[in-house]
Amino acid sequence: MELGVKAWKEFKRRMEPRLKEVKFSLSRVRKSPLSLAGLFLILLFVSIAIAAPYLASPKHRYEPYRIPRDGYSATPRPPSRTHLFGTTEGQYDIYYGVIWGTRTSFRIGFTVVGSILIIGIILGSLSGYYGGVVDEIIMRTVDTFMSLPTLILAMALVSALGHNLDNVMKALIIVGWPPYARLIRGDILRVREEDYVEAARALGCSDFTIIFKHVLPNAIYPLLVMASLDVGAMVLTAAALSFLGLGAPIGYADWGQMISFARNWIVGPPGNPLAYWYAVTIPGLFILFFVLGWNLLGDAFRDILDPKLRRR
């Protein structure tokens, strides 16, 4: 019993400085209206994604992402009781498309960013810690990828792999990992020369232990901030590919495709140029606020994770 109490007191003593840092960082976030706005936007989209089956009941039991349509007319219809946000070209329901498109966006953002984060950490850690031939091979590969326009390379990969959402995510993963590898490599080059890393080597710790226990935890903070910003950026890129007809299949709930349906109706007939404003504005606002929320949340993560700001 006494050993348990002593262990708990020792744990509290060691964790007290970190808890103070976290409380200080959270207080900075609470005092930042922009950070709170970003957090509110993301929580709003999370709520929409969770409640999608209740907000927009699926018409197709086994295909909930298929947007229901009310005819085949090319002319969009304005908002009504039947279609809260109106319909777009082909009479696809805009309300259903943007609600279930929220789930699609989270799937794209988390899958792509999570994958490139893992790839970037592994390759960047190997490159920065070992250097030499390993560093040259990985960094020259990074330079090759980064010398090509990201969107053009993604378009080429999707065209080669096939036009569907899974291949869009694969293409974004392939073109997205090099900046992560370069960023983590630079931080590891700095951290690996610290005294505590040299002490770990002197104690006979394995390279795996040194990298993942001593080096990576002190070098990963900028990468996490970058990842939080890139969730919105990847969704935006995927929407651009869908707009160009390289993404989700026709009728799939995806914000980029919803805007693609409205491309012929951005400007209305003479005398009423805003006749079909809802067809492009509503999906565009969903993309805008989703990306804005992640950008603002990235600033909040920077306030929490950046040790320089904590020291100030």
N, C-alpha and C positions, 0 to 999 in steps of 0.2 A: 504493500500500500504506500509506504513512504517513498519507495523508488518511483512509483507512478506519479506521486505528487511532485517529487523533485524533477522528474522528466518534463512534467507539464510546465512547471515554473521556468525551467531552462528553455523550453520551446517558446513560451511567452516572451522571455527576455530577448531571444534572438529575433523574434518576429516583430517586436515593438517598433524598431526603426522603420521597417518596411510598411507596417500599417500606418505609421505617421505619414510616410511618403504618399501612400495611396489616398489617405484622407485629404492631404494637401492638394493632390492632383484632382480629386473629385470636386473639391471646393472651387478649383479653377474652372472646371467644366460648368459647375452650377452658376458661376458668375458670368459665363459667356453665353449671351443670347443666341449666337449663331450655332454654337455646339448643341444647345438645347433644341434649337429648331431642326438641326440635322437628326438628332435622336428622335424627335417627335415624328418627323417624316418617315424614318425607317420603321418605327413601331407602327405607324399607320399602315404602311405597305405590308408589314408582317401580318397585321390584323386582317387586311383584305385577303391576303393569300390563304390564311388559315380558314377564314369564313367564306371562301369562294363557293363551296357547294351550297351554302345557305343564301348568299347574296345573289347568285346566279345558278339556279338549279340546272344540272346537266340535262339536255334533251336526249343525248345518246348515252345510255347507261355505261357502256364499256369504252366509250371514247369521249371523256369529259372535255377534252381540249378542242373538239370539233365545234366550230362556231355555228349555231343554228341560223338558218336563212329563211327569209319570208318572200320567196319568189326569185326571179332571175333578172329583174330589171337592172339596167346599168346605172340608172339615175338614183342617187341617194335620197332617202326620205328623212324629213326632219324629226326631232324628238316627239314622242307621243306617249300615251299610257302603255301601249304595247311594247314600244322600244324607247326606253328612257333617254338614251343618248342618240337615238335615230339609227338609221342603217347606212351602210356604205355601199360602194359599187358591188353589184351581185347580191344586194339585200342581206349582207351579213350584219348581225346585230352588234353594234359598237359596244354597248354596255357589257354584253357577255364577253366580247373579245378582250376588253381592257381588264376586266376582273380576273379572268383565267390567265390572261397574259402576265399578270403579276406573279403568278406561280412560275410561269415560263422564265421570267426575268431572274427570279431568285435561283432557279435551277441553273441557268446559264452562268450567272455571276459567281455562285459558290463553287460550281464544278470547275469552271475554267480557272478562277483565281486560286482555289485550293490545289489544283493540279500543278499549276506553274509555280506556286509557292514551294511545294515539295521538291519539284525538279530543280528549281533555282537554289534552294538550300543545299541539296545534295551536291550538285555540280560546283556551286560557288564555294562551298566548304572545302571540297577536295582541291579545288584550284588554289584557294588562298592559303590553305594550311601546308600543302605539300610543295607547291611551286614547281619549278623545273619543267620537265617535259609535260607533266600532267597539266600544269598551268598554261603552257603554250597551246596545247591541243584544245583545251576547253575555251580559252579566250579567243583563239583564232576562229573557232566555230561561232562564238558569240559575235565577233566582228563581222563575220559573213552574214549572219542573220540580220544584224542591226544596220547593215549597209543597204538593205532592201526595204522599200516602203511597206509598212506593216499591212495596210489595207489591201494593197495590190497583191502581196504574197498570200494573204488569207483568201482573196478571191481566186487566185490560181489554185490553191490547195483544195478549196471547196469544189471548184470546177473539175478537178482531177478525181476527188473522192466521191463526188455525187452531191446533188442538191438536197440536203435535209439538215435538220437542226443538230443532230449528233455530229455530223461531219463539220458543221460550223464550229462547234465546241472543240473538236479535235484540231481544226486549223488554228483557232485562237490560242490553244495550248502550245502548239508548235511555234507560233510566232511570238508568244508572250513571255516565255521563260528567260531569254537572254538578258534583259535589263535586271531581273532579279538575281541572276547568277553574278553579274558584274557588281551589283551593289553589295551583296553579302561578301563577295571576295574582297572588296576594298576594306570593309570593316574588319574582316578576319585578319588581313595583313597587318592591321594596326593592333588588334587585340592579342595576336599570337606572340608578340614581343613583350607582353606585360610580365611582371615579376611572378604573379601567381601561376601563369602558364609554365614558366621556367621551373617553378617549384614543383608543379605537378609532374613535369618530365623527370625531374631529379628523384622524385619519389617512385618512379617506375610505372606511372599510369599509362595505360594503352592509348594509342592515338584516338581510338573511338571515344574513350572516356574523356580525354582532353577536349576533343572537338565538341561533343554534345553536352558535357557537364560544365566546362569552364570557358570555352571560346564562344560557342554559338549563343548561349544565353546573354552574353554581354555585347553581341554584335547584331542581334536580330531585330532590335526595336525599329530602326528605319525601314526595314523590310515589311514589318507589320503595318506601319503607316501607309506605305506604298500599296500594299495589298488592299487595305480598306478603301483607298482612292480608286483602285483599279476595278473594283466590283462594278461600279457605275460605268466606268469606261468600257469594260468588256460588253456590258449590256448594250451600250450605245453602238459599239462596233457590230455586234450581232444584229441589231436593228437595222443598221446600214446595209448589211449583207442581205437581210430579208427584204428590205426595200428594193434592192437590185434584183430580187428574184432568185437569190442563191441560198436562202435560208429555209424556213419552215415551209411545209407543203401548203398548197392553197386551202384556205379554210381553217388552218390551225391557229389557235389563240396565241398571237404573238404581236407585240406592239409595232414592230417594224413592218410587219405585213399589213396591219391595220392602216398605217400611213400609206403603204404601197397601194392599197385599194382606193385611196383618196387622191392619188397623184393627178388624175384627170379632172378633179373637181376642186382644186385649190382655189381657183378663181371661178366665180359663177357667171351667169349670162350677162350680156351688156345691160347696164342699168341696175344690176343687183349682184355686184361682185362677191358679196359675202353670203350668198344664198346657201352655200354648203359648208359654212365655216366649221360646223360640228364634226364633219368627216375627218378633218386633219387636225383640228385644234385639240380635241379631247384625247386622242392617243398621244399627241405631241406633249400635252401637259403631263400625262402620266410618266413619259420618258424624262421630261425636264425635272420634275420633282423627285423622281427616283434617283437620278444621277446627282442632283443637287444635295439630296439627303446624305448620300455616301460621301460626297466631297466635304460637307460640313462635319460629318462624323469622323472623317479622317483627321481633320484638325483637332477634334476632341481627343482622339487616340494619341496624337502627337503631344498634346498637353500632358496626358497621363504617362506616356512611355518615355518621353525624352528626358534623360537624366539631367541635361543642362538646364532645362526649364525648372525641374524640381529643385535644383540647387539655388536658382534665383529666388 
